[in-house]
Amino acid sequence: MPIATAVGAIVNGKRRLEGMTPALRTLFLDTGKIAANALKTKIRSEDDAAFKPSRAHRTRGADGLSSFP
């Protein structure tokens, strides 16, 4: 049994997806898209909040790369 670490992932095998009725497959995929978009928005918002303090102290050098004072 394969095991993977993921944050908010829905993992489903191709065989199981193909075994669903067309209506159930559409519902499953559409719901997955909605959940994935909501999760992406939440994670990016939390990342921005977490990294905002460190970004405030960062400057751009003459070479255009980020550096810390």
C-alpha positions in Angstrom: 0.0 0.0 0.0 1.7 3.3 -1.1 1.7 6.0 1.5 2.5 9.7 0.9 2.5 12.8 3.0 0.4 15.6 1.6 -1.5 18.6 2.9 -5.1 18.4 2.1 -4.8 16.0 -0.8 -7.4 13.7 -2.3 -5.7 10.7 -3.8 -7.8 8.3 -5.8 -6.7 5.6 -8.2 -7.6 5.7 -11.9 -9.3 2.4 -11.7 -11.6 3.6 -9.0 -12.4 6.9 -10.8 -13.2 5.0 -14.0 -15.5 2.7 -12.0 -17.7 5.6 -11.0 -20.9 6.4 -12.8 -20.5 9.5 -15.0 -22.6 11.6 -12.7 -20.7 10.5 -9.6 -17.3 11.1 -11.4 -18.4 14.6 -12.4 -19.6 15.3 -8.8 -16.3 13.9 -7.4 -14.1 16.0 -9.7 -16.1 19.2 -9.4 -16.1 19.0 -5.6 -12.4 18.2 -5.6 -11.7 21.4 -7.7 -13.7 23.5 -5.3 -12.0 22.0 -2.3 -8.5 22.4 -3.9 -9.1 26.0 -4.7 -10.3 26.8 -1.2 -7.3 25.0 0.3 -4.9 26.8 -2.1 -6.4 30.2 -1.1 -6.2 29.4 2.6 -2.6 28.1 2.4 -1.4 31.1 0.4 -3.1 33.5 2.9 -1.5 31.7 5.9 1.9 31.7 4.1 1.7 35.4 3.4 0.9 36.1 7.0 3.7 34.0 8.2 6.3 35.4 5.8 5.2 39.0 5.9 7.5 39.9 8.9 10.6 38.5 7.2 9.8 40.1 3.9 9.6 43.5 5.6 13.3 43.2 6.6 14.5 42.0 3.2 16.0 44.4 0.7 17.0 44.1 -3.0 20.7 44.3 -3.8 22.2 45.9 -6.8 22.1 42.5 -8.5 18.3 42.3 -8.0 18.6 39.4 -5.6 17.0 39.5 -2.1 19.3 39.9 0.8 18.9 40.6 4.5 20.5 43.8 6.0 
